[in-house]
Amino acid sequence: MRAIVATPPDRNSVQLMELHKPKPKENEALLRILKVGIDTADREINDGYYGTPPEGSPFIIIGHEAVGIVEEVGENVKNVKVGDIVVPIVRRPCIQNCLNCKNGEPDACVTGNYLEHGIIKLHGFASDYAVADAQYLVKVPEELKDEGVFLEPLSKVEKGISQLIKIQERLIWEPEDVLVTGAGPLGLLATLVLSLRGFNVLNVSRNRVESIKAKIVREAGGEYLDERENPLPSLDRKFDIIVEASGAATTALECCGLLKPNGILCFLGLYREIQECDDFGRIFANMVVGNKVAFGSVSSNRKHYEMGLKTLIDIKNKYPKVMGKLVSRELIPEKANLAFKSDFEEIKTIINFQK
Ligand SMILES: [Zn+2]
């Protein structure tokens, strides 16, 4: 079978390899992979910054955003059957099985020794066939076969937003105005989810107002501004909810100054560590006197995937043209290396293993 593998920390190591089709163990399902989405983590693995092959393997099969069909199940598998369409949950409990991992929330693991398909010590799904522990598969209805590949990134957005709502139960609060920064897949999905919930959503990112990203925001009833023409500190309004999905530390800091009293800011981006800022005092004072909250949110667990399934159906019904626009291109596995070049303006690149 074809498999897209990497050998971090080597740079530009992603390549197509011919491997044997895996056999499912008693608790596993064999999946025939339909589609795999490529994201920043995959690119960082290709760049050599990130990624750990499974023990004893010189390489890791990449790909953690996947949808597939169950082809065969091990003898103990009860929750899925041959023919089911499924999306695998990426993160698995840590070896110590800490309190959070033990209770189904490995996204809140405290030891940091969790495993992640296609990223940390478990093979991913960018291959014609893959095996996964069946208890970590989420069944997807037939009607979401094409969109299922977005369930993993959407689950991260669902987690951030559901935690935000939960945190805000700390006070009396009637949110209306939302700012989303960044228009990659997470930023656009956050814009869609919050628009669906009836908020006034402004998306600000570094893309032209005629870009497809800006069009998607407007199609969802949101407003769009190009950050290069409208720097965040110059905005003449403030927000109840801010979702920062640009991954730019400067943008993230500027967001702190745009919260209304009692507002909340969720960081969904991955930030580079060294960034300068010369006015932390003003930012922190402002957070304190306004009872504001900023929090980070990473990964997701089963309940966020389940929330995402409902949202995908709502997005399809309310904004029927939008999901197709999120897919910038579909590549055959033999051309997967194109997904790792930065010369293409995209939202999401999909590798199609049916071709
Ligand atoms: Zn843990």
Residues whose N, C-alpha, C, O or C-beta is under 5 A from the ligand:
A	BS01	ZN	C94 N97 C98 C101 C109 V110 T111
